Amino acid sequence: MKVLKSLMVTAAVAVALMANAAHAENKKIALVVKALGIGFFEAANKGAQEAAKELGDVEIIYTGPTSTTAEGQIEVINSLIAQKVDAIAVSANDTDALVPALKKAMDRGIKVISWDSGVAKEGRLMHLNPSSSPLIGNMIIKLAADNLPEGGDVAVLSASATATNQNTWIAEMKKVQGNYKGINVVATVYGDDLADKSYRETQGLIQSHPNLKAIIAPTSVGIVAAAQAVTDAGKIGQINVTGLGLPSEMAGHVKSGASKSFAIWNPIDLGYSATMIAYDLINGAEAKPGAELKMGRMGTVKLDDNNEGAMADPFVYDASNVEEFAKIF
């Protein structure tokens, strides 16, 4: 009997040691966000946890400062270095200020990537952009064209005339305009990312272009203002407002029919993809121009000469999903 008990104890100890060993082998990937308590980043954490569950041997450390400061992120990064994590995936509050801390992390063998908001090249192995200018340009005109099978007049409500990203997206949109039959861009106006001015500019478009069928606003301020102006003008069903916006701000306009659909990057996919890339690097993948890194269900990302890559097309929100995401961001 004593022998049997001894064997049972020995077996139990062996099982415990094996479990501890397996746990010790888990890869620790830190998802460092701009600040805690922000819905967009909490959604990214949801995606990171999804990736960890899928991979099976990953522990996610979701962390960040309490306010959006570089100093707060540097403190968090130094703590992660002390914890000897395997990878850090950071959405940066400052492109340059984090570089010394992140270089220190890489010197210690930690794989460092940035996502969403980038770090200067010296401070990371690669950067994951949510999308790319060509993908965004194509998406915003496609959203208008998808609901205009016979074509029609379309106008653009942008932010400011000097907004580099807006101008680039509109230029990319015009490059592919010919791919969409009958779509005629009749005007581009600027609301300066001010709700009242964007509203007035939309009113002007409605008055000046009686055959207007769609308004494309690649700005989260502009799209809400345009949807409200179309609603107030009694033009729901006649003019469709689309572009780039936030589900929490656009859900009501989708429900009313002022907007049939719009797009923005999905933070869940971003957190998932960043985790998958970090895992690929931990396991020996090399971040270099032309390399393709694995992103699980999101496919692969190909790096450019600056070791940057685009995740995917902007994610489309419509009546089938906007309420769900409106609870998140």
Disulfide bonds with the S-S distance in Angstrom:
none
